[in-house]
């Protein structure tokens, strides 16, 4: 199973804290660490972990993943899980007068 963390902080010390906590929890070093499209945080990804969905949720909570992402993944069973976007598109809607 894949484990993804959307860290909504651009502070490098927060990134270090998440990685140190993950290593203390028995996880290996992440496969991917990248800046989020908003440039205000990081995406941290572990691949091919031998963990259950329930364990992934526990780890995501412990590693301070975005609470809204966790809520979506637990409350919407038929939707894709642990989605991280590479690009961010901002849509502006103008109302006609």
JORA-V266560 format. One record per residue. N is the residue number from 1. RES is the residue in one small letter. PHI is phi in radians with two decimals (NA if undefined). OMEGA is omega as a letter, one per 20 degrees, with the letter a starting at -180 (999 if undefined). Layout:
[[N,RES,PHI,OMEGA] [N,RES,PHI,OMEGA]]
//
This chain:
[[1,x,NA,r] [2,x,-1.58,r] [3,x,-2.18,a] [4,x,-2.18,r] [5,x,-2.17,r] [6,x,-1.80,a] [7,x,-1.58,a] [8,x,-1.59,r] [9,x,-2.65,r] [10,x,-1.61,r] [11,x,-1.26,a] [12,x,-1.09,r] [13,x,-1.12,r] [14,x,-1.17,r] [15,x,-1.08,r] [16,x,-1.06,a] [17,x,-1.09,r] [18,x,-1.09,a] [19,x,-1.15,r] [20,x,-1.09,r] [21,x,-1.13,r] [22,x,-1.13,r] [23,x,-1.09,r] [24,x,-1.16,r] [25,x,-1.45,r] [26,x,1.71,r] [27,x,-1.40,r] [28,x,-1.33,r] [29,x,-1.11,a] [30,x,-1.04,r] [31,x,-1.30,a] [32,x,-2.41,r] [33,x,-2.31,a] [34,x,-2.47,r] [35,x,-1.18,r] [36,x,-1.27,a] [37,x,-1.04,r] [38,x,-1.33,a] [39,x,1.15,r] [40,x,-2.01,a] [41,x,-3.13,a] [42,x,-2.30,r] [43,x,-1.93,a] [44,x,-2.07,a] [45,x,-2.28,r] [46,x,-1.95,r] [47,x,-2.03,r] [48,x,1.01,r] [49,x,-1.53,r] [50,x,-1.63,a] [51,x,-2.34,r] [52,x,-1.47,r] [53,x,-1.07,a] [54,x,-1.11,r] [55,x,-1.15,r] [56,x,-1.08,r] [57,x,-1.12,r] [58,x,-1.06,r] [59,x,-1.15,r] [60,x,-1.07,r] [61,x,-1.13,a] [62,x,-1.16,a] [63,x,-1.68,r] [64,x,1.14,r] [65,x,-1.15,r] [66,x,-1.00,a] [67,x,-1.04,r] [68,x,-1.17,r] [69,x,-1.11,r] [70,x,-1.11,r] [71,x,-1.06,r] [72,x,-1.03,a] [73,x,-1.19,a] [74,x,-1.56,a] [75,x,-1.73,a] [76,x,-2.14,a] [77,x,-1.16,a] [78,x,-1.67,a] [79,x,-1.73,r] [80,x,-1.02,a] [81,x,-1.79,r] [82,x,0.94,a] [83,x,-1.38,r] [84,x,-2.22,a] [85,x,-1.71,r] [86,x,-1.49,a] [87,x,-2.20,r] [88,x,-2.09,r] [89,x,-1.94,r] [90,x,-1.80,a] [91,x,-1.90,r] [92,x,-1.88,r] [93,x,-1.90,r] [94,x,-1.88,a] [95,x,-1.56,r] [96,x,-1.25,r] [97,x,-1.69,999]]
//
